Amino acid sequence: MFNRKGFTLVELMIVVAIIGILAAIAIPNFISMQYKAKRSEIPTNVKAIKAAQIQYESSNDQYVNCSAYPSTPTKTTQDWVKGDAGGFTTIGWEPDGAVRGSYGVTAGSTDFTVSGVSDVDGDTDYATFTATKSTNPTAPTTAADVY
């Protein structure tokens, strides 16, 4: 008779439905992982700024205020202007290239607070990380799902 090879329409519809379900699960997780990877710059830089402040204080017996720079975090990277960007050059810290966050230091006579703020998903809901002389490690001050 007839030599029927191939798939029926029902079989193809089942495969398409399974692929759709897998994609519906995988795509949001993939996007979330991308945001987490982009946001991971912030705690790393906050720790480096903290170390630079401690080193500066050991040499100069004071902490330095560093104004927020860049002033507002954005979804895209921003160039870090070499030179004294808000006081960071004074303490001997500059990033290697463009940054995704905004960094600042509030200094007192005996302690300081470093803050890093990011908005890698562009929703103006900022993720914030802080560190002080006495805290270890760098602590997020917003929920884990805020990017």
C-alpha positions, 0 to 999 in steps of 0.5 A, a space after each residue: 500500500 502506501 509507505 507513510 513516513 513522517 509525523 502526524 499533525 498531533 505529534 507536531 503540535 505536542 512537540 511545539 507545545 513542549 518547546 513553548 513550555 520550556 521556552 516560557 520557563 527558560 527565557 525569564 531565568 536567562 534574563 534574570 541571570 543576565 541582570 545578576 551578572 551585570 549587577 555583580 560589578 557593584 559589590 566588587 567595586 564597593 569592596 575595592 573602594 572600601 579597601 582603598 579608604 582603609 589604606 588611605 586612612 592608614 597613611 593620612 589619618 582621615 577618610 575622604 568623602 567621595 561624591 556619587 559618581 557617575 551621578 545616576 546609574 543607568 541601564 547602559 555602561 557609563 564612561 568613568 572620567 579619569 582624574 579626580 571623579 568625585 574624590 576617588 582619585 584621592 583615595 587611589 581608586 578608579 575602575 578599569 573601564 566603563 561602569 554600570 553603577 554609581 558609587 559614593 563614600 560618606 566619611 566621618 572621623 572614625 568610620 565611612 560608608 561606601 555605597 554602590 547603586 545600579 539599575 541594570 534593568 532600567 526600571 528606576 528601581 535601584 539595587 544598592 550595596 553598602 559597606 562600612 569599615 566594620 562590615 564584612 562582606 559587602 551587604 545588599 540593602 535591597 531585595 535580591 531580585 532588584 537589579 
